[in-house]
Amino acid sequence: MTEVNLSNVIKDYGKTRAVHGIDLGIEDGEFVVLVGPSGCGKSTTLRMIAGLEDISGGEIAIGGRVVNDLPPRERNISMVFQNYALYPHMTVRENLGFSLKIAKADQTAITKAVDEAAGILGLRDLMDRKPAELSGGQRQRVAMGRAIVRSPDVFLFDEPLSNLDAKLRTQMRVEIKKLHQKVGNTIVYVTHDQVEAMTLADRIVLMRDGHIVQVGTPLELFNTPVNTFAATFIGSPPMNLIDGVVSGSNTINLAGGLSVPVPSRVRGLVRDGQKVCFGFRADNLMPVGHSVEEEGEKHELELTISLTEPLGTETLLFTDVAGNEVQAKMLNPRPVRPGETMKFQLMLDKCHVFDAASSEAIRG
Amino acid sequence: MTRRRLPEWFVLLLPAIVVIAAVVLIPLVFSLYSSFTPYKLTRPATLWKWVGTYNYEKILSDGKFWAAFGRTVLFLTIVLNLELLLGLGIALMMNKVTWGQRSLRTILMFPMMFSPILVGFQFKFIFNDNIGLVNNVLQSMGYNAALPWLVDGKLAMFSIIFAEVWMSTPVFAILILAGLFAMPRDPLEAAKVDGCTPIQTFRHITLPFLMPFIYIAMTIRSLDVARAYDIVQIMTGGGPARRTELLWTLMSRTGYVDSRMGLANAMGYVSIILSILFTIYFFRKLSAARAQIGMAG
């Protein structure tokens, strides 16, 4: 059983605080992804778990054992680095077996573990090559293999896919997920790519400026973002946000002269004159006749198309609402010309209302 | 009547050929030729007398030459290894310095900036048995004898080695430091996570990466030390009684003191073999080390 627990973990670099007292419990066998923009403290947090950075305050426990002052080698973790960090002077076989050799495991055990890892990752044909003779994807697999060989309590991944090209990245993403299903260890994974976070994670930890913004399953973060940052960071394309003012108890007047009814979910939670941010995803704004017929509150809007992005099964329609770019999605698309005015259906019960002052979601 | 013109490529290469001939080729051919004559500086006519391999036969059966040859190899071995160890240590420590490292690097290189002649004079004074610094310190600490640093054979060798190491350790330190700067950080962190103690990390990760840099320094320094002359000449003059005689002091004595230039040149050609062997050895090691860390190609 290997849980990882962070309580009030702080990291200071000189006078700047990079991580502001993080609390996080990771369960045994869970795949947790730390995601956020660069400089949000996610890599620092991972490196503190690894023991590569000292912590300035708080407590980190792995498997119930406080590891604050233990060097990395005593934490029984393994880590996959962004730049692979393979040992350039060793062959793939030696790279894979290095940690066991250092641990003075006997030769047959090393051979067995290395062979097993090589089998899982399809490295058997590359065993006698040096890292310089491998492609990026192969190096990444070796780096993962090196992590598996030790059968650690926790795997740590530090942006492992960001040096790969798009196609390879998708492929490796699947391999990492398969790997997790196969070995079932606890994984902490850092990325700045929300798609990776969404596809891989059991739970996502969204970070910004050294704070945790939201923790939850990918769908929780997608469907119920706690604030405008979470709303725009998770999901592609990002959520449309339009400023507005509540008028009476049932209407929100949006910038640009549009107005929408207050979704019934938040009715009674907003007051007359409150400044808000009205948010909805492109999937919830669809041209009439091109949407999946759904039950629920709807509101019709008429908007003028400024740009289209055909993607095959769907087309993204860009419209302009008082200087805000608003994206809508058209399923079963027909050709649309810029300048065309279309009627749209807004799925009101999927819309979000955020308080403009605090950016926090208003939720019933 | 058509004038024959030199081919164009030859004309274009001519300046280079002239320079190389003047600087390298003629001295080389001349010295090689004179090693087959009984050429004496005081009697130029001897240059035209051909004695075949007489000089070489004489050298190869000469105990003094072989003693100097062996002593040079010994000197080379001790000096290179000491400089490597000290240079490595200094570089590793320098790499940890976070404040004032640039200034420290400059200060580190001071010994290299002195003329070897001056270093020789300085150490000759330091190791002088009457007025030298070392003996003074020893005496003020209660040791009541004047050690004959430059007179006793073994001590004299030690003193020369000390001076040579003092002057040239920075070469190793700087080259190894350059290697440390070029070293990627990731594998070091990976090694930490993989369970290495600091010593294991050094042994398995850092050192293999530094080996090419070490061999470059070795090559440069082996050529340097093999022609060690100035410090030795100043400090002991090859003495006392030839106990610190190295190849080059022997050669200069033969050539300029005894004026037997033909013989000295023959010695030069024999001892060049030593340098060539060292260079080949270190270059082999260098390319092997480069291939090992994936730098070759």
Interface residues (C-beta under 8 A of the other chain):
Chain A: A50 G51 L52 P71 P72 R73 I77 S78 M79 F81 N83 Y84 A85 L86 Y87 P88 H89 F98 S99 I102 A103 K130 P131 A132 E133 R146 R150
Chain B: P184 D186 P187 E189 A190 A191 K192 V193 D194 G195 C196 T197 Q200 H204 I205 P208 F209 Q292 I293 G294 G297
